Amino acid sequence: AQKITQTQPGMFVQEKEAVTLDCTYDTSDPSYGLFWYKQPSSGEMIFLIYQGSYDQQNATEGRYSLNFQKARKSANLVISASQLGDSAMYFCAMREGRGTGNQFYFGTGTSLTVIP
Amino acid sequence: NAGVTQTPKFQVLKTGQSMTLQCAQDMNHEYMSWYRQDPGMGLRLIHYSVGAGITDQGEVPNGYNVSRSTTEDFPLRLLSAAPSQTSVYFCATSYSQRRQPQHFGDGTRLSIL
């Protein structure tokens, strides 16, 4: 089974509107971390936001927030007030607290296009 | 503070040639890893290391070797390049705790003819 599933290959959003990028995960480890990365067309990977499995509050970083629903094993990224510079690939990732080497698992990504 | 440095940025090889992709970090991170990125497939883990002298296989290790003799360096070796290894390769490093994100290098774009 896939550890991280991103079901939206491509998304479009109007500038200044909010958008939600979906991510579901699969783990039996009670201790894990969830991450979102942005990859613009220039290719670099940029860390956006982190959510821990034991964190009581949903994580927020500026215009980014993480809608964490633990029982549903989902960790959706919400981008508020979209800007043209938000157009990029977005990857969800998980890191388990135990198991082999604390390795990261990545989803296949969602391509976001912000329309002026 | 250079962070994660990958070299080269671009490389073209012929089938059967060997080469080494270099990755160096100056953040004293225990965890280092190599990914390949192909269209529609996200990032797939090739090999990773949790410390000097310790390496392990990821999802797609065939055709690649790694070693970790120092904390700073984690080279990836292609033993006999094949066209299927044409990809963008990323090195990423982090502290070992689960809260710690990975820091990525700028990537190496590799073409095998």
gemmi code that builds the backbone of each chain (N, CA, C; Angstrom):
import gemmi

chains = {
    "A": [
        ("ALA", (0.844, -1.194, 0.000), (0.000, 0.000, 0.000), (0.877, 1.240, 0.000)),
        ("GLN", (0.405, 2.275, -0.670), (1.122, 3.532, -0.698), (1.123, 4.155, 0.690)),
        ("LYS", (2.263, 4.668, 1.080), (2.346, 5.350, 2.363), (1.711, 6.739, 2.292)),
        ("ILE", (1.912, 7.418, 1.169), (1.376, 8.768, 0.974), (0.616, 8.783, -0.346)),
        ("THR", (-0.601, 9.285, -0.316), (-1.419, 9.370, -1.517), (-1.857, 10.802, -1.758)),
        ("GLN", (-1.529, 11.313, -2.922), (-2.023, 12.620, -3.361), (-2.843, 12.355, -4.616)),
        ("THR", (-4.133, 12.570, -4.530), (-5.049, 12.151, -5.593), (-5.295, 13.225, -6.639)),
        ("GLN", (-4.763, 14.413, -6.448), (-5.001, 15.519, -7.377), (-3.732, 15.777, -8.197)),
        ("PRO", (-3.647, 15.251, -9.410), (-2.447, 15.509, -10.203), (-2.274, 16.985, -10.536)),
        ("GLY", (-3.413, 17.678, -10.770), (-3.346, 19.087, -11.109), (-4.521, 19.843, -10.514)),
        ("MET", (-4.232, 21.075, -10.080), (-5.273, 21.928, -9.507), (-5.103, 23.337, -10.065)),
        ("PHE", (-6.233, 24.034, -10.212), (-6.230, 25.431, -10.627), (-6.941, 26.248, -9.559)),
        ("VAL", (-6.428, 27.450, -9.329), (-7.070, 28.342, -8.365), (-6.946, 29.775, -8.880)),
        ("GLN", (-7.969, 30.549, -8.618), (-7.939, 31.964, -8.977), (-7.058, 32.700, -7.968)),
        ("GLU", (-6.303, 33.649, -8.492), (-5.488, 34.487, -7.614), (-6.346, 35.072, -6.494)),
        ("LYS", (-5.803, 35.097, -5.292), (-6.407, 35.640, -4.069), (-7.414, 34.690, -3.423)),
        ("GLU", (-7.716, 33.583, -4.065), (-8.602, 32.617, -3.443), (-7.787, 31.578, -2.667)),
        ("ALA", (-8.485, 30.812, -1.818), (-7.845, 29.735, -1.067), (-7.951, 28.426, -1.841)),
        ("VAL", (-7.010, 27.534, -1.592), (-7.012, 26.227, -2.258), (-6.559, 25.170, -1.253)),
        ("THR", (-7.135, 23.982, -1.380), (-6.765, 22.853, -0.521), (-6.174, 21.744, -1.365)),
        ("LEU", (-5.003, 21.309, -0.977), (-4.332, 20.191, -1.647), (-4.416, 18.974, -0.725)),
        ("ASP", (-4.905, 17.871, -1.277), (-5.205, 16.704, -0.461), (-3.995, 15.791, -0.268)),
        ("CYS", (-3.959, 15.175, 0.901), (-2.920, 14.201, 1.211), (-3.476, 13.216, 2.226)),
        ("THR", (-3.413, 11.943, 1.913), (-3.729, 10.922, 2.898), (-2.504, 10.049, 3.105)),
        ("TYR", (-2.418, 9.443, 4.261), (-1.229, 8.675, 4.605), (-1.624, 7.364, 5.261)),
        ("ASP", (-0.677, 6.460, 5.293), (-0.921, 5.137, 5.856), (0.252, 4.767, 6.750)),
        ("THR", (-0.012, 4.570, 8.016), (1.016, 4.142, 8.948), (0.368, 3.496, 10.154)),
        ("SER", (1.079, 2.569, 10.763), (0.645, 1.981, 12.019), (1.490, 2.500, 13.189)),
        ("ASP", (2.435, 3.340, 12.865), (3.302, 3.940, 13.876), (2.545, 5.091, 14.547)),
        ("PRO", (2.434, 5.098, 15.870), (1.720, 6.205, 16.520), (2.500, 7.516, 16.503)),
        ("SER", (3.790, 7.422, 16.230), (4.643, 8.608, 16.239), (5.142, 8.872, 14.827)),
        ("TYR", (4.688, 9.963, 14.233), (5.101, 10.271, 12.863), (5.002, 11.771, 12.622)),
        ("GLY", (5.652, 12.198, 11.579), (5.609, 13.594, 11.193), (5.135, 13.724, 9.759)),
        ("LEU", (4.446, 14.784, 9.471), (3.935, 15.040, 8.127), (4.495, 16.373, 7.634)),
        ("PHE", (4.938, 16.400, 6.402), (5.603, 17.560, 5.835), (4.986, 17.897, 4.485)),
        ("TRP", (5.034, 19.173, 4.142), (4.705, 19.618, 2.796), (5.897, 20.387, 2.235)),
        ("TYR", (6.178, 20.074, 0.956), (7.246, 20.746, 0.235), (6.676, 21.358, -1.039)),
        ("LYS", (7.301, 22.452, -1.451), (6.955, 23.129, -2.699), (8.122, 23.002, -3.661)),
        ("GLN", (7.820, 22.686, -4.906), (8.867, 22.633, -5.932), (8.473, 23.528, -7.097)),
        ("PRO", (8.996, 24.746, -7.160), (8.702, 25.609, -8.305), (9.367, 25.084, -9.570)),
        ("SER", (9.073, 25.732, -10.671), (9.595, 25.267, -11.965), (11.120, 25.300, -12.016)),
        ("SER", (11.738, 26.083, -11.145), (13.213, 26.135, -11.092), (13.811, 24.866, -10.502)),
        ("GLY", (12.985, 24.041, -9.845), (13.422, 22.711, -9.445), (13.798, 22.494, -7.990)),
        ("GLU", (14.051, 23.539, -7.232), (14.469, 23.302, -5.847), (13.299, 22.864, -4.982)),
        ("MET", (13.584, 22.146, -3.942), (12.570, 21.666, -3.003), (12.586, 22.579, -1.776)),
        ("ILE", (11.410, 23.142, -1.481), (11.299, 24.114, -0.398), (10.373, 23.562, 0.671)),
        ("PHE", (10.854, 23.434, 1.895), (10.040, 22.966, 3.010), (9.034, 24.047, 3.394)),
        ("LEU", (7.760, 23.659, 3.545), (6.714, 24.622, 3.859), (6.213, 24.526, 5.294)),
        ("ILE", (5.840, 23.298, 5.719), (5.113, 23.187, 6.972), (5.222, 21.773, 7.505)),
        ("TYR", (5.146, 21.654, 8.825), (5.264, 20.365, 9.512), (4.114, 20.184, 10.505)),
        ("GLN", (3.645, 18.929, 10.599), (2.648, 18.556, 11.595), (3.078, 17.263, 12.265)),
        ("GLY", (3.150, 17.244, 13.579), (3.481, 16.032, 14.308), (2.224, 15.278, 14.701)),
        ("SER", (2.338, 13.958, 14.814), (1.160, 13.143, 15.097), (0.576, 13.433, 16.473)),
        ("TYR", (1.385, 13.938, 17.375), (0.898, 14.224, 18.719), (0.524, 15.695, 18.912)),
        ("ASP", (0.708, 16.486, 17.866), (0.394, 17.916, 17.983), (-1.119, 18.109, 18.087)),
        ("GLN", (-1.528, 18.900, 19.057), (-2.954, 19.116, 19.294), (-3.543, 20.135, 18.323)),
        ("GLN", (-2.723, 21.079, 17.921), (-3.207, 22.142, 17.043), (-2.770, 21.875, 15.614)),
        ("ASN", (-3.570, 22.329, 14.676), (-3.159, 22.296, 13.271), (-2.031, 23.291, 13.058)),
        ("ALA", (-1.032, 22.866, 12.284), (0.115, 23.728, 12.034), (-0.240, 24.870, 11.090)),
        ("THR", (0.370, 26.016, 11.333), (0.211, 27.158, 10.434), (1.569, 27.818, 10.236)),
        ("GLU", (1.816, 28.291, 9.004), (3.022, 29.039, 8.670), (2.634, 30.091, 7.650)),
        ("GLY", (2.356, 31.291, 8.123), (1.963, 32.353, 7.205), (0.666, 31.997, 6.495)),
        ("ARG", (0.721, 31.969, 5.156), (-0.487, 31.651, 4.369), (-0.743, 30.153, 4.254)),
        ("TYR", (0.146, 29.346, 4.811), (-0.011, 27.896, 4.747), (-0.574, 27.377, 6.065)),
        ("SER", (-1.520, 26.484, 5.973), (-2.002, 25.779, 7.145), (-2.238, 24.332, 6.776)),
        ("LEU", (-2.200, 23.501, 7.782), (-2.348, 22.073, 7.563), (-3.624, 21.626, 8.263)),
        ("ASN", (-4.544, 21.093, 7.505), (-5.794, 20.555, 8.046), (-5.549, 19.089, 8.392)),
        ("PHE", (-5.230, 18.836, 9.659), (-4.815, 17.516, 10.119), (-6.004, 16.796, 10.731)),
        ("GLN", (-6.416, 15.706, 10.093), (-7.503, 14.893, 10.613), (-6.941, 13.498, 10.856)),
        ("LYS", (-6.545, 13.279, 12.103), (-5.792, 12.080, 12.446), (-6.596, 10.807, 12.231)),
        ("ALA", (-7.855, 10.811, 12.617), (-8.678, 9.613, 12.498), (-8.874, 9.219, 11.039)),
        ("ARG", (-8.904, 10.209, 10.170), (-9.079, 9.953, 8.733), (-7.734, 9.809, 8.026)),
        ("LYS", (-6.647, 9.987, 8.774), (-5.296, 9.908, 8.217), (-5.160, 10.828, 7.008)),
        ("SER", (-5.555, 12.070, 7.227), (-5.383, 13.054, 6.164), (-4.655, 14.278, 6.687)),
        ("ALA", (-3.901, 14.906, 5.817), (-3.082, 16.062, 6.176), (-3.089, 17.033, 5.000)),
        ("ASN", (-4.195, 17.683, 4.804), (-4.367, 18.538, 3.634), (-3.719, 19.903, 3.841)),
        ("LEU", (-3.083, 20.390, 2.801), (-2.452, 21.715, 2.841), (-3.447, 22.755, 2.336)),
        ("VAL", (-3.620, 23.797, 3.105), (-4.478, 24.901, 2.703), (-3.605, 26.128, 2.456)),
        ("ILE", (-3.728, 26.678, 1.265), (-3.017, 27.913, 0.930), (-4.066, 29.004, 0.824)),
        ("SER", (-3.927, 30.006, 1.637), (-4.902, 31.104, 1.614), (-4.385, 32.223, 0.715)),
        ("ALA", (-5.305, 33.003, 0.175), (-4.955, 34.178, -0.632), (-3.869, 33.851, -1.651)),
        ("SER", (-4.176, 32.937, -2.555), (-3.183, 32.439, -3.520), (-2.534, 33.571, -4.304)),
        ("GLN", (-1.250, 33.382, -4.561), (-0.477, 34.326, -5.356), (0.090, 33.621, -6.577)),
        ("LEU", (0.439, 34.411, -7.590), (0.974, 33.801, -8.815), (2.213, 32.969, -8.514)),
        ("GLY", (2.989, 33.397, -7.536), (4.198, 32.671, -7.165), (3.943, 31.342, -6.482)),
        ("ASP", (2.694, 31.055, -6.162), (2.357, 29.754, -5.570), (2.263, 28.660, -6.617)),
        ("SER", (2.268, 29.022, -7.882), (2.229, 28.016, -8.951), (3.476, 27.142, -8.861)),
        ("ALA", (3.276, 25.850, -8.634), (4.394, 24.932, -8.383), (3.838, 23.529, -8.190)),
        ("MET", (4.760, 22.573, -8.058), (4.405, 21.230, -7.587), (4.461, 21.223, -6.077)),
        ("TYR", (3.533, 20.503, -5.460), (3.497, 20.391, -4.016), (3.511, 18.918, -3.633)),
        ("PHE", (4.420, 18.591, -2.730), (4.587, 17.210, -2.299), (4.293, 17.086, -0.806)),
        ("CYS", (3.530, 16.060, -0.487), (3.278, 15.673, 0.889), (4.255, 14.548, 1.246)),
        ("ALA", (4.748, 14.553, 2.464), (5.700, 13.529, 2.885), (5.439, 13.146, 4.336)),
        ("MET", (5.836, 11.936, 4.688), (5.682, 11.441, 6.049), (6.994, 10.851, 6.517)),
        ("ARG", (7.241, 11.036, 7.793), (8.398, 10.412, 8.424), (7.906, 9.707, 9.667)),
        ("GLU", (8.146, 8.402, 9.719), (7.710, 7.643, 10.871), (8.727, 7.768, 11.992)),
        ("GLY", (8.241, 7.679, 13.230), (9.131, 7.866, 14.362), (9.975, 6.658, 14.663)),
        ("ARG", (9.450, 5.485, 14.313), (10.208, 4.260, 14.523), (10.402, 3.601, 13.168)),
        ("GLY", (10.838, 2.360, 13.183), (11.034, 1.660, 11.930), (12.391, 1.943, 11.330)),
        ("THR", (12.553, 1.565, 10.102), (13.872, 1.563, 9.480), (14.371, 2.973, 9.209)),
        ("GLY", (15.270, 3.431, 10.006), (16.029, 4.629, 9.706), (15.274, 5.930, 9.646)),
        ("ASN", (14.018, 5.946, 10.102), (13.260, 7.203, 10.064), (13.223, 7.776, 8.654)),
        ("GLN", (13.039, 6.932, 7.673), (13.052, 7.434, 6.305), (11.774, 8.188, 5.982)),
        ("PHE", (11.866, 9.010, 4.961), (10.755, 9.808, 4.484), (10.043, 9.063, 3.352)),
        ("TYR", (8.741, 9.264, 3.278), (7.938, 8.750, 2.178), (7.240, 9.940, 1.526)),
        ("PHE", (7.319, 10.006, 0.201), (6.741, 11.130, -0.537), (5.561, 10.673, -1.379)),
        ("GLY", (4.600, 11.573, -1.560), (3.545, 11.360, -2.521), (4.004, 11.723, -3.921)),
        ("THR", (3.110, 11.543, -4.889), (3.458, 11.804, -6.289), (3.301, 13.269, -6.672)),
        ("GLY", (2.731, 14.060, -5.768), (2.687, 15.495, -5.990), (1.406, 15.989, -6.637)),
        ("THR", (1.148, 17.270, -6.426), (0.033, 17.980, -7.059), (0.582, 19.239, -7.715)),
        ("SER", (0.256, 19.420, -8.980), (0.673, 20.626, -9.692), (-0.386, 21.703, -9.531)),
        ("LEU", (-0.010, 22.790, -8.912), (-0.939, 23.902, -8.681), (-0.643, 25.036, -9.651)),
        ("THR", (-1.679, 25.502, -10.317), (-1.568, 26.662, -11.196), (-2.482, 27.761, -10.674)),
        ("VAL", (-1.913, 28.919, -10.429), (-2.686, 30.075, -9.977), (-2.998, 30.948, -11.184)),
        ("ILE", (-4.266, 31.210, -11.387), (-4.740, 31.954, -12.562), (-4.953, 33.421, -12.189)),
        ("PRO", (-4.398, 34.327, -12.988), (-4.563, 35.756, -12.647), (-6.016, 36.209, -12.796)),
    ],
    "B": [
        ("ASN", (27.525, 29.372, 4.939), (26.879, 28.087, 5.210), (26.290, 27.548, 3.924)),
        ("ALA", (26.913, 26.507, 3.334), (26.517, 26.064, 2.008), (25.273, 25.195, 2.050)),
        ("GLY", (24.971, 24.506, 3.171), (23.820, 23.617, 3.205), (24.155, 22.286, 2.560)),
        ("VAL", (23.368, 21.914, 1.532), (23.566, 20.664, 0.809), (24.068, 21.000, -0.590)),
        ("THR", (25.234, 20.484, -0.932), (25.848, 20.777, -2.217), (25.910, 19.525, -3.057)),
        ("GLN", (25.305, 19.577, -4.230), (25.343, 18.470, -5.167), (26.163, 18.850, -6.380)),
        ("THR", (26.987, 17.922, -6.816), (27.726, 18.103, -8.063), (27.758, 16.796, -8.839)),
        ("PRO", (27.713, 16.851, -10.180), (27.504, 18.044, -10.994), (26.031, 18.424, -11.046)),
        ("LYS", (25.703, 19.514, -11.679), (24.311, 19.913, -11.868), (23.706, 19.233, -13.090)),
        ("PHE", (24.518, 18.987, -14.082), (24.071, 18.324, -15.302), (25.123, 17.314, -15.726)),
        ("GLN", (24.676, 16.212, -16.318), (25.616, 15.218, -16.813), (24.942, 14.398, -17.895)),
        ("VAL", (25.692, 14.143, -18.957), (25.244, 13.242, -20.023), (26.215, 12.077, -20.068)),
        ("LEU", (25.672, 10.873, -20.029), (26.499, 9.668, -20.067), (26.069, 8.782, -21.218)),
        ("LYS", (26.960, 7.901, -21.610), (26.599, 6.858, -22.559), (26.258, 5.595, -21.778)),
        ("THR", (25.405, 4.792, -22.361), (25.032, 3.524, -21.744), (26.288, 2.721, -21.419)),
        ("GLY", (26.318, 2.197, -20.186), (27.454, 1.391, -19.772), (28.521, 2.142, -18.998)),
        ("GLN", (28.532, 3.466, -19.108), (29.517, 4.244, -18.359), (29.149, 4.270, -16.873)),
        ("SER", (30.136, 4.521, -16.066), (29.903, 4.677, -14.631), (30.212, 6.113, -14.231)),
        ("MET", (29.591, 6.540, -13.144), (29.916, 7.858, -12.622), (29.442, 7.963, -11.169)),
        ("THR", (29.932, 8.992, -10.517), (29.563, 9.255, -9.128), (28.950, 10.634, -9.002)),
        ("LEU", (27.775, 10.675, -8.405), (27.153, 11.951, -8.047), (27.565, 12.281, -6.621)),
        ("GLN", (28.019, 13.516, -6.447), (28.525, 13.910, -5.141), (27.464, 14.666, -4.348)),
        ("CYS", (27.462, 14.424, -3.037), (26.599, 15.168, -2.123), (27.409, 15.474, -0.864)),
        ("ALA", (27.439, 16.738, -0.507), (28.150, 17.162, 0.695), (27.269, 18.108, 1.501)),
        ("GLN", (27.324, 17.962, 2.822), (26.540, 18.844, 3.687), (27.403, 19.337, 4.844)),
        ("ASP", (27.098, 20.527, 5.295), (27.886, 21.136, 6.369), (27.015, 21.439, 7.575)),
        ("MET", (25.928, 20.720, 7.748), (24.996, 20.972, 8.840), (25.077, 19.906, 9.931)),
        ("ASN", (26.008, 18.975, 9.795), (26.199, 17.904, 10.780), (24.951, 17.021, 10.919)),
        ("HIS", (24.237, 16.863, 9.801), (23.048, 16.024, 9.820), (23.435, 14.562, 9.810)),
        ("GLU", (22.746, 13.769, 10.641), (23.038, 12.327, 10.665), (22.443, 11.635, 9.427)),
        ("TYR", (21.270, 12.070, 9.023), (20.508, 11.379, 7.984), (20.798, 11.992, 6.629)),
        ("MET", (21.172, 11.153, 5.675), (21.362, 11.597, 4.295), (20.699, 10.581, 3.367)),
        ("SER", (20.195, 11.083, 2.246), (19.439, 10.214, 1.356), (19.570, 10.680, -0.076)),
        ("TRP", (19.318, 9.748, -0.988), (19.264, 10.038, -2.408), (17.899, 9.643, -2.960)),
        ("TYR", (17.347, 10.551, -3.771), (16.084, 10.311, -4.451), (16.285, 10.493, -5.946)),
        ("ARG", (15.425, 9.835, -6.693), (15.286, 10.181, -8.093), (13.873, 10.669, -8.326)),
        ("GLN", (13.759, 11.656, -9.204), (12.463, 12.234, -9.508), (12.174, 12.068, -10.984)),
        ("ASP", (11.109, 11.357, -11.274), (10.656, 11.132, -12.642), (9.241, 11.676, -12.783)),
        ("PRO", (8.878, 12.158, -13.975), (7.547, 12.760, -14.156), (6.435, 11.819, -13.708)),
        ("GLY", (5.514, 12.349, -12.901), (4.352, 11.588, -12.456), (4.610, 10.580, -11.361)),
        ("MET", (5.876, 10.479, -10.919), (6.194, 9.450, -9.921), (6.717, 10.030, -8.623)),
        ("GLY", (6.741, 11.318, -8.506), (7.204, 11.914, -7.264), (8.672, 11.627, -7.017)),
        ("LEU", (9.031, 11.585, -5.752), (10.411, 11.289, -5.359), (10.481, 9.862, -4.844)),
        ("ARG", (11.384, 9.110, -5.399), (11.561, 7.731, -4.967), (12.929, 7.577, -4.319)),
        ("LEU", (12.919, 6.950, -3.157), (14.133, 6.807, -2.369), (15.029, 5.713, -2.951)),
        ("ILE", (16.296, 6.057, -3.168), (17.240, 5.096, -3.723), (18.011, 4.414, -2.597)),
        ("HIS", (18.747, 5.206, -1.847), (19.503, 4.743, -0.685), (19.481, 5.834, 0.376)),
        ("TYR", (19.715, 5.415, 1.617), (19.822, 6.401, 2.671), (20.833, 5.934, 3.710)),
        ("SER", (21.195, 6.871, 4.581), (22.184, 6.586, 5.620), (21.785, 7.319, 6.894)),
        ("VAL", (21.907, 6.632, 8.012), (21.566, 7.253, 9.297), (22.807, 7.694, 10.063)),
        ("GLY", (23.964, 7.494, 9.450), (25.199, 7.935, 10.075), (26.384, 7.362, 9.332)),
        ("ALA", (27.563, 7.860, 9.651), (28.781, 7.384, 8.996), (28.915, 5.881, 9.190)),
        ("GLY", (29.186, 5.198, 8.085), (29.371, 3.758, 8.119), (28.094, 2.945, 8.025)),
        ("ILE", (26.935, 3.615, 7.959), (25.644, 2.919, 7.933), (24.853, 3.367, 6.705)),
        ("THR", (24.520, 2.408, 5.836), (23.684, 2.717, 4.690), (22.615, 1.640, 4.551)),
        ("ASP", (21.560, 1.993, 3.847), (20.494, 1.019, 3.630), (19.784, 1.350, 2.332)),
        ("GLN", (19.083, 0.339, 1.808), (18.392, 0.500, 0.539), (17.038, 1.146, 0.730)),
        ("GLY", (16.654, 1.908, -0.283), (15.317, 2.468, -0.323), (14.439, 1.677, -1.272)),
        ("GLU", (13.559, 2.388, -1.933), (12.559, 1.766, -2.815), (13.151, 1.266, -4.136)),
        ("VAL", (14.135, 2.003, -4.678), (14.660, 1.692, -6.018), (16.188, 1.649, -6.007)),
        ("PRO", (16.808, 0.682, -5.333), (18.267, 0.691, -5.178), (19.055, 0.065, -6.320)),
        ("ASN", (18.389, -0.705, -7.195), (19.123, -1.479, -8.189), (19.861, -0.578, -9.167)),
        ("GLY", (21.133, -0.886, -9.367), (21.961, -0.130, -10.289), (22.725, 1.005, -9.634)),
        ("TYR", (22.557, 1.162, -8.328), (23.199, 2.254, -7.591), (23.919, 1.703, -6.349)),
        ("ASN", (25.048, 2.321, -6.046), (25.762, 2.024, -4.799), (26.011, 3.313, -4.032)),
        ("VAL", (26.078, 3.186, -2.715), (26.424, 4.336, -1.883), (27.421, 3.897, -0.820)),
        ("SER", (28.061, 4.890, -0.237), (28.907, 4.670, 0.927), (28.843, 5.930, 1.777)),
        ("ARG", (29.158, 5.798, 3.042), (29.135, 6.963, 3.941), (30.327, 6.832, 4.892)),
        ("SER", (31.445, 7.323, 4.430), (32.658, 7.223, 5.244), (32.792, 8.403, 6.204)),
        ("THR", (32.126, 9.495, 5.917), (32.147, 10.658, 6.799), (30.723, 11.157, 7.003)),
        ("THR", (30.527, 11.981, 8.008), (29.210, 12.583, 8.225), (28.828, 13.494, 7.070)),
        ("GLU", (29.820, 14.152, 6.476), (29.550, 15.212, 5.503), (29.196, 14.714, 4.109)),
        ("ASP", (29.712, 13.557, 3.696), (29.626, 13.165, 2.292), (28.840, 11.877, 2.094)),
        ("PHE", (28.077, 11.855, 1.025), (27.260, 10.669, 0.716), (27.175, 10.526, -0.797)),
        ("PRO", (28.206, 9.979, -1.439), (28.206, 9.854, -2.893), (27.317, 8.716, -3.384)),
        ("LEU", (26.751, 8.933, -4.551), (25.913, 7.931, -5.221), (26.615, 7.475, -6.481)),
        ("ARG", (26.839, 6.187, -6.607), (27.555, 5.655, -7.756), (26.613, 4.894, -8.681)),
        ("LEU", (26.672, 5.234, -9.957), (26.002, 4.453, -10.987), (27.043, 3.504, -11.560)),
        ("LEU", (26.777, 2.236, -11.467), (27.795, 1.249, -11.795), (27.949, 1.055, -13.304)),
        ("SER", (26.822, 0.955, -13.993), (26.804, 0.780, -15.448), (25.531, 1.453, -15.937)),
        ("ALA", (25.651, 2.688, -16.361), (24.481, 3.521, -16.632), (23.578, 2.908, -17.711)),
        ("ALA", (22.266, 3.037, -17.460), (21.255, 2.564, -18.403), (20.293, 3.712, -18.706)),
        ("PRO", (19.681, 3.717, -19.895), (18.738, 4.799, -20.218), (17.630, 4.965, -19.176)),
        ("SER", (17.246, 3.878, -18.504), (16.199, 3.958, -17.483), (16.626, 4.778, -16.259)),
        ("GLN", (17.902, 5.073, -16.157), (18.392, 5.877, -15.045), (18.427, 7.370, -15.374)),
        ("THR", (17.960, 7.705, -16.556), (17.783, 9.125, -16.884), (16.754, 9.716, -15.940)),
        ("SER", (17.149, 10.748, -15.207), (16.278, 11.279, -14.162), (16.911, 12.523, -13.562)),
        ("VAL", (16.181, 13.126, -12.638), (16.755, 14.175, -11.795), (17.003, 13.563, -10.424)),
        ("TYR", (18.214, 13.726, -9.931), (18.610, 13.121, -8.666), (18.764, 14.204, -7.605)),
        ("PHE", (18.156, 13.939, -6.459), (18.255, 14.870, -5.336), (18.906, 14.181, -4.147)),
        ("CYS", (19.810, 14.903, -3.518), (20.341, 14.514, -2.220), (19.603, 15.324, -1.169)),
        ("ALA", (19.261, 14.696, -0.052), (18.557, 15.400, 1.022), (19.125, 14.953, 2.359)),
        ("THR", (19.181, 15.876, 3.311), (19.756, 15.575, 4.616), (18.864, 16.115, 5.718)),
        ("SER", (18.986, 15.523, 6.891), (18.231, 16.025, 8.033), (18.835, 15.479, 9.324)),
        ("TYR", (18.412, 16.058, 10.444), (18.622, 15.409, 11.722), (17.706, 14.190, 11.784)),
        ("SER", (17.992, 13.274, 12.681), (17.271, 12.000, 12.681), (15.902, 12.063, 13.335)),
        ("GLN", (15.646, 13.073, 14.138), (14.361, 13.115, 14.829), (13.230, 13.315, 13.836)),
        ("ARG", (12.083, 12.722, 14.139), (10.976, 12.704, 13.186), (10.431, 14.082, 12.891)),
        ("ARG", (10.680, 15.052, 13.759), (10.160, 16.400, 13.527), (11.000, 17.179, 12.512)),
        ("GLN", (12.143, 16.652, 12.201), (13.076, 17.441, 11.415), (12.838, 17.265, 9.915)),
        ("PRO", (12.660, 18.366, 9.183), (12.471, 18.260, 7.739), (13.792, 17.968, 7.039)),
        ("GLN", (13.690, 17.542, 5.821), (14.884, 17.345, 5.007), (15.250, 18.643, 4.295)),
        ("HIS", (16.563, 18.819, 4.133), (17.091, 19.912, 3.334), (17.613, 19.308, 2.046)),
        ("PHE", (17.209, 19.878, 0.936), (17.543, 19.299, -0.356), (18.657, 20.071, -1.044)),
        ("GLY", (19.466, 19.328, -1.799), (20.366, 19.962, -2.743), (19.582, 20.439, -3.956)),
        ("ASP", (20.285, 21.084, -4.870), (19.635, 21.654, -6.048), (19.343, 20.632, -7.134)),
        ("GLY", (19.827, 19.416, -6.976), (19.541, 18.370, -7.938), (20.606, 18.223, -9.004)),
        ("THR", (20.670, 17.011, -9.546), (21.543, 16.700, -10.694), (20.667, 16.133, -11.795)),
        ("ARG", (20.699, 16.792, -12.939), (19.922, 16.304, -14.095), (20.828, 15.394, -14.908)),
        ("LEU", (20.462, 14.115, -14.963), (21.309, 13.091, -15.595), (20.600, 12.493, -16.799)),
        ("SER", (21.284, 12.489, -17.922), (20.754, 11.876, -19.147), (21.668, 10.748, -19.567)),
        ("ILE", (21.080, 9.607, -19.846), (21.841, 8.441, -20.301), (21.431, 8.149, -21.747)),
        ("LEU", (22.401, 8.201, -22.645), (22.105, 8.007, -24.072), (22.356, 6.560, -24.494)),
    ],
}
model = gemmi.Model(1)
for chain_id, residues in chains.items():
    chain = gemmi.Chain(chain_id)
    for i, (resn, *xyz) in enumerate(residues, 1):
        res = gemmi.Residue()
        res.name, res.seqid = resn, gemmi.SeqId(i, " ")
        for name, pos in zip(("N", "CA", "C"), xyz):
            atom = gemmi.Atom()
            atom.name, atom.element = name, gemmi.Element(name[0])
            atom.pos, atom.b_iso = gemmi.Position(*pos), 0.0
            res.add_atom(atom)
        chain.add_residue(res)
    model.add_chain(chain)
structure = gemmi.Structure()
structure.add_model(model)
structure.setup_entities()
